[in-house]
Amino acid sequence: MKKSILIMIAFLAFAGMTNAQKADLVGSWLMTKAEVNGKVETPYFITEFKHDGHFLIMGMDFGTWIYDNSDNSIQMTSEMDKDFNGKSEVLMLTPDELIVNKDKVKLTYKRIDIAQIKETNHTSGLMGIWEFKNMPNTNANTMLTLSPPDEFVMIEKDEYSTATIHGTWIFNPHEQSLIIIGMNGDNVFKGKNNVITLSDDAIELENNGKIFKAQRKTQNTKQVARLTFTETDFYTEDGDYKYEADADKLPWQDPLEM
């Protein structure tokens, strides 16, 4: 009987550690660095490990995950993208940082609070439409719209084409940085941008040694004229038409005028 109790205590302790470790992983994580063969990349995308065993990439359900206490790893399964399948060895896990080794690639994540990001974005002073001209290495003019709570649209136009890109933005008030998530290849604002200056009318960003300057573009809000009369205003109290003599002057009587 005593032996059975000891076995049960050991089992509960093991299960408790497993569940505790799994609970530490639950939440939203921003990938900030990927290291392979001495080369460092900064992919920047958000992974969310949910309590129910699913994981989301940029808000989309990509598959399932489970923590394996026996070898301190995260096992992931995905039909959406086979690259996520397999084991990620947990090298470090703190309340704020997660480092894993996946297929000989060292991946570093920072814990983020989505609700806090939305609040910080709202008070950042960055929301609105920014017009960038004389972009480095391109003749295109770029319009970057930062909308609440965390969505952006970038429209890039040159003489021959127009490109539109959508994604997510994060403002970090401590670093004074603007992270743009969702761009591929050599897009100019991809990843982390240091906010050098910011005013009501202008912004200056630095990304990988390149400087980008923009002016805030105000939207023209045209006032729509509303008709202030009703049908009854055209008639007298006796029901007679008031403007019989001038009826032919009304623009809707002339198809060409209309």
N, C-alpha and C positions, 0 to 999 in steps of 0.2 A: 504494500500500500504506500509506504514511504517512498519507494523507488518510483512508483507511478506518479506521485505528486511532484517529485523532482523533475521527471521527464516533462510533465505538463508545464511546470514553471519555465524550464529551458525552452520549450516550444513557444510559449507565449512571449518570452523575451526575444527570441529570434524573430517572431512575427512582428513584434513591436518595433524592433530596429528596422525591419524591412518596410513597414508602413510609414515609419518616421522618415526614412530616407526618401520614399516615394512622395511623401507630403512635401519635403523640401524641394523637390523637382517641379511640383505642380505650380503653374503660373506662366507668365509671358517672359520670353527671353529674346533679346536682340543680339544677333550674331554680329560681332564687331571685327573678327579677325579669323583668317584661315591660313595655316602655315603648312606648306608641303615642299619638301626638298630644298629647304632654306629660303623659299620664296614666300612672301607675305602678301595676301590679298585682303581687301576689306569689302566683303559682299553686302553686308547690312540687309538683313531681313528678319522678320519676327516669327518665332516658333512659340506656340502655346501648348503646354502639356496640361491636359484637362484631367479632372478627378475621375471621370468615367473611363479613362484609358485611351481616349482619342487624342491625337495631336493635330494642331492646325498650323498651316503655313500662310502667313499674311491673311488670316481670317478664314481660309478655306480648309475643310476637313480633308486631310491627306492620308490618314490611316490610324493605326493603333500603336500604343507603346506600353511597355511594362518594365519595371525595374527588377533586375536580377541581382539579388543580394549575394549570391554565391561567388560571383566574380566582379561585383561592383560595376555593372554595366546597364545600359539602356537598350532594350531590344525593340526595334521598330519594324512595322510591317506596313507597306503602302502599295496600293494598286495604281495610285495616281502617278507616282514616280519611283521607279525601282531603285534609284540611287539612295533612297532613304532606308531601304531594307537592310537588315542586319544589326550588328552589335556596335554600340558606341561605348568604349571604355571610359568611365568617369575618372579623370585625373585629379580634378579639384571641384569641390562643391561647397560654396559658402552662401550665406543669405543673399549676396549680391552678384556672385560670379560663378559660372559653370564652364569648366574646360573638359572637353572630351577628345578621344582619339578615335576617329572613324576612318577605316581603310587607310591608315598611315597618314591621315590628315588631322592636324591638331586644330580644333575649333574652339574659339573663345566666345562666350555669351555673357551679356550683362542683363541682370533682371530689370524689368521695366514695369511700370504701373500704367496701364492704358488709360484709366480714368484720370490720373494725375497729368499724363501727357496732354489729354484733351483740354484740361483746365489751363495748363501752362501755355499751350498753343494759343488759347483764346486771349490771354493777356500779354502775348509776346510783342504785339505791335507789328507783326509780320503779315497778318492776313490782308489780302487784297490782291490787286493786279500789278505786277512789276514788269516794266518794259526794258529789256536789255538790248543794247546796240553795240556795234563794233566788237562782237564776241571774238575772243582769241581763236585763231585757226579756222575761222568760218566767216562767211559773209552774211550769214542768216541773222534776222532779227528774231528775238525770242520773247514771248509773253509767258510769264510764270504766274499762275493764279493759285494762291494759297487760301484754301477755304476751310471753314470749321466743319468738324472738329479736327480732322487730320488728313484731308484729301488735297491733292494738288493736280493741276492740269498744266502741262507745258506745250505751247504751240510754237513750233520753229518754222519760219518761212524764209525761203530764199527765192531767187529769180525763177527757179524751175519746179520747186516742190514745196509741200507743206507736210510736216510731221506732227502728230499729236501723241502725247504720252501722259498716262494717268498713274498715280501712285499715292504714297503716304509720306507725310512730313512730320518731323519731330524737332521741337525746339528745346535745347538744353540751356536753361538760364545760367547755370553754374559755369559751363564752358563757353557760353555765348556762341553756340554752334547750331546750325540748321542741318539736319540729316534728311536727305532725299532718298526715299526707298522706292524702287520700281523701274529705274533706268538701267539700260543694258549697254554693253560695249563702251564706247568713248563719249557717251553723253556728258555734257560739260558739268552738270551739277550733281553727278552721281556720288552718293555717299555723303561724307561729312564736309560741310562748308563752315568755315570760321566767319562769324559775323564781325567784320572789322568796324563798320559804322552803320548806324541805323537812325534815320530821322523820319519825320512825317512824310517827307517827299522823296527820300533817296535811301539806297542801301548799297553797301559794298561788301562783297563776299570774296573769300580766298579758298580755293580748292586746289590742292597739290601744286602750290606755288603760282597758280594763275589767279588773276584778279578779275572780278566781274562786277560791273557797276550798272545800276538800274535806277530808273525814275518810277515813282508810283503813278499809275495811270488811273485817273478818275473816270468813272462811268458817267456818260451823259444821260440823265434821266429826263426824258421829254414828257412834258405835261400834256395829257390827252384832254382835248376840249370836250366837255360834256354838254349835251343839249339841255337847256333849262326850261323848255316848254313841253306841254302835253297836247294831245289831239284836241281836247276841249277848248284850248286857247284859240283855235281857229274859228270858233263859232260864237255867235251872240247868244244871249239868254233865250232868245226865241228860236234858236237853232239855225239861223241864217249864217252862211259863210261870210266871214269878215273881209276876205281878201279876193273877192271874185274878180275885181278889176285888175288885180296884180298877179293873178294865178299864173299867167303865162311867163312871168318873170322868175318863177321859182326854178332853180337849177335842175331839179329832178324831172321837170317837164321836158327838158331838152336832152335827148340821148347823147349828143355830141358833147355837151357840157359835162354830163356825168362821166 
